[in-house]
Amino acid sequence: GPGSPATAVFEVVAASGFPTQLALGALLATAGLQPFGADGQLSMAYLAVLMPADMLLLLALVAWRIRAGGERLAAVLIGSRRSARECWLGAGLVPVVFGGVLMVMVALRALWPALHNVDANPFEALIRSRLDALVLGVLVITTGGLKEEVQRAFILHRFDQQLGGARLGLVLYSLVFGAGHIIQGYDVAIATMLLGVAWGSMFLWRRSVVAPAVSHAGFNAAQVLQFVVFGS
């Protein structure tokens, strides 16, 4: 079984994404790659290296820690449900999730306009051509759909086993997930926190990462499409 609660805390912090991104960021800075270009905008080249590298590092870390706890990867992340059915469930929930976020954003802007403190989403500014849109689409589908949902599933699994239960993990990690998006504005951070609750609940309900991963990938793809067609 898993190690001590102290080990679980270490694993959860390591899998949260902040240590791996900081380490990779330092490595890329040494190699001369900077997150922001001369124009002060996020750099696509930087993200195109950082995001896949971070994804591979995190997936390896999660696989290592699950196996170190004497468990099987498939048992923890996919469980006993049929993946094809989970894919359909995840795909069916994309419009629900997208519509829900739209309603939250509209409500927040009406009730508390000060939360909309970032005019243009920095990710939107990355899209200057169709190729940019394609690259960003691939990045957010893979890192959002795969990395972030495996990460969330592992963290909730460890909370469930060692750290006061999956519900506590869901609340705490959703707050962290939202805080990680503050660069896009307070309103976006709140909507993202609620998304974290939704996808985390989906995993706890199904005990499979497939439906939340498909839902998250579809949501991110729809967002990039929205940027391309309508702007924010």
C-alpha positions in Angstrom: 0.0 0.0 0.0 1.0 3.7 0.0 3.6 5.1 2.4 3.1 7.4 5.4 1.0 10.6 5.4 4.3 12.5 5.2 5.2 10.7 2.0 1.7 11.4 0.6 2.2 15.2 1.4 5.5 15.1 -0.5 3.9 13.3 -3.4 0.9 15.7 -3.6 3.2 18.7 -3.6 5.5 17.2 -6.2 2.5 16.3 -8.4 0.8 19.7 -8.0 2.7 21.0 -11.0 4.5 23.9 -9.4 7.8 22.2 -8.5 8.2 20.6 -11.9 7.3 23.9 -13.8 9.7 25.9 -11.6 12.5 23.4 -12.2 11.9 23.3 -16.0 11.5 27.1 -16.1 15.0 27.4 -14.5 16.4 24.9 -16.9 14.9 26.7 -19.9 16.2 30.0 -18.7 19.7 28.5 -18.5 19.2 27.4 -22.1 18.2 31.0 -23.0 14.5 30.5 -23.4 12.3 33.2 -21.7 8.6 33.0 -20.9 7.9 36.4 -22.3 9.0 37.9 -25.6 10.4 41.4 -26.2 6.8 42.6 -26.7 5.9 41.5 -23.2 3.6 38.8 -24.5 3.8 35.1 -23.6 6.2 33.2 -25.9 4.8 30.4 -28.0 8.2 28.8 -28.4 8.6 28.8 -24.6 5.3 27.1 -24.1 5.8 24.6 -26.9 8.9 23.4 -25.0 7.7 23.8 -21.4 4.3 22.3 -21.6 5.1 18.9 -23.2 8.3 18.6 -21.1 6.2 19.3 -17.9 3.6 16.8 -19.0 6.1 14.0 -19.6 7.8 14.8 -16.3 4.6 14.7 -14.3 3.2 11.6 -15.9 6.5 9.8 -15.2 6.4 11.1 -11.6 2.8 9.9 -11.1 3.5 6.5 -12.6 6.6 6.1 -10.4 4.7 7.0 -7.2 1.7 4.8 -7.9 4.0 1.8 -8.6 6.1 2.7 -5.5 2.9 2.4 -3.5 2.5 -1.2 -4.8 -0.5 -0.3 -7.0 -1.2 -0.7 -10.7 -1.5 2.4 -12.9 -4.6 1.1 -14.7 -6.3 0.2 -11.4 -5.8 3.7 -10.0 -6.4 5.8 -13.1 -8.9 3.8 -15.2 -10.6 1.5 -12.8 -13.0 -1.1 -14.0 -15.2 1.0 -16.3 -15.3 0.5 -20.1 -13.2 3.3 -21.6 -15.3 3.7 -24.8 -18.4 4.5 -22.7 -16.3 6.9 -20.5 -15.2 8.7 -23.7 -18.7 9.2 -24.8 -19.7 10.5 -21.4 -16.8 12.9 -21.4 -17.6 14.2 -24.9 -21.3 14.6 -24.0 -20.3 16.8 -21.0 -18.2 19.2 -23.1 -21.1 21.5 -24.1 -22.5 21.3 -20.5 -19.1 22.4 -19.0 -18.6 25.1 -21.7 -22.1 26.5 -21.2 -21.6 26.4 -17.4 -18.4 28.4 -17.6 -20.0 30.9 -20.0 -22.8 31.4 -17.5 -20.4 31.8 -14.5 -18.3 34.4 -16.5 -21.4 36.4 -17.5 -22.8 36.3 -13.9 -19.4 37.3 -12.4 -19.1 40.3 -14.8 -22.6 41.4 -14.0 -22.4 41.0 -10.3 -18.7 41.8 -9.6 -17.1 43.5 -12.6 -13.9 44.3 -10.7 -13.0 40.6 -10.9 -12.5 41.0 -14.6 -9.0 42.5 -14.1 -7.3 41.2 -17.2 -8.7 42.6 -20.5 -7.3 40.0 -23.0 -6.5 36.5 -22.0 -2.7 36.2 -22.5 -3.2 32.8 -24.3 -5.5 34.6 -26.8 -2.6 37.0 -27.7 -0.5 33.9 -28.7 -2.7 33.2 -31.6 -1.4 35.3 -34.5 -1.8 32.8 -37.3 -3.6 29.5 -38.0 -0.4 27.6 -37.2 -0.3 29.3 -33.7 -3.9 28.2 -33.2 -3.1 24.7 -34.2 0.0 24.5 -31.9 -1.9 26.0 -29.0 -4.8 23.6 -29.6 -2.5 20.6 -29.5 -0.7 21.9 -26.3 -3.9 22.6 -24.3 -5.6 19.4 -25.4 -2.7 17.2 -24.4 -1.6 19.0 -21.2 -5.1 19.8 -20.1 -6.8 16.6 -21.1 -4.1 14.2 -20.1 -1.6 15.8 -17.7 -4.0 17.9 -15.6 -6.5 15.1 -15.2 -3.9 12.4 -14.3 -2.4 14.8 -11.9 -5.8 15.6 -10.3 -6.7 11.9 -10.1 -3.5 11.0 -8.4 -3.8 13.8 -5.9 -7.4 12.9 -5.0 -6.4 9.2 -4.7 -3.6 10.1 -2.2 -6.0 12.4 -0.2 -8.5 9.5 -0.2 -5.9 7.1 1.2 -3.8 9.2 3.5 -4.7 12.8 3.9 -8.2 13.2 5.3 -10.4 12.0 2.4 -11.0 12.7 -1.3 -13.5 15.6 -0.6 -10.9 17.6 1.3 -8.5 16.9 -1.5 -11.1 18.1 -4.1 -11.6 21.4 -2.2 -7.9 22.2 -1.6 -6.7 21.1 -5.1 -9.5 23.0 -6.8 -8.4 26.2 -5.0 -4.8 25.5 -6.1 -6.0 24.8 -9.7 -7.9 28.1 -9.8 -5.0 30.1 -8.3 -2.7 28.7 -11.0 -4.9 30.6 -13.6 -4.8 34.1 -11.9 -2.6 35.4 -14.8 -5.8 35.1 -16.9 -7.8 37.2 -14.4 -9.6 36.7 -11.1 -12.9 35.9 -12.9 -11.1 33.2 -15.0 -9.4 31.8 -11.8 -12.9 31.5 -10.1 -14.4 29.7 -13.2 -11.3 27.5 -13.3 -11.6 26.6 -9.7 -15.3 25.5 -10.4 -14.0 23.5 -13.4 -11.6 21.7 -11.0 -14.5 20.8 -8.7 -16.5 19.5 -11.7 -13.7 17.4 -13.2 -12.5 16.1 -9.8 -16.1 15.1 -8.9 -16.4 13.4 -12.3 -13.2 11.3 -11.4 -14.5 10.5 -7.9 -17.9 9.5 -9.4 -16.5 7.2 -12.1 -13.1 6.3 -10.6 -11.7 6.6 -14.1 -9.7 9.5 -15.6 -11.1 8.9 -19.1 -14.4 11.0 -18.9 -12.8 14.0 -17.2 -9.8 13.9 -19.5 -12.0 13.8 -22.6 -14.2 16.6 -21.2 -11.2 18.7 -20.3 -9.6 18.2 -23.7 -12.8 19.1 -25.5 -13.4 22.1 -23.3 -9.8 23.4 -24.0 -10.2 22.8 -27.8 -13.5 24.7 -27.8 -11.8 27.6 -26.0 -9.1 27.9 -28.6 -11.7 27.7 -31.3 -13.7 30.4 -29.6 -10.5 32.6 -29.5 -9.9 32.1 -33.2 -13.5 32.7 -34.2 -14.8 35.3 -31.8 -11.9 36.6 -29.7 -12.5 36.3 -25.9 
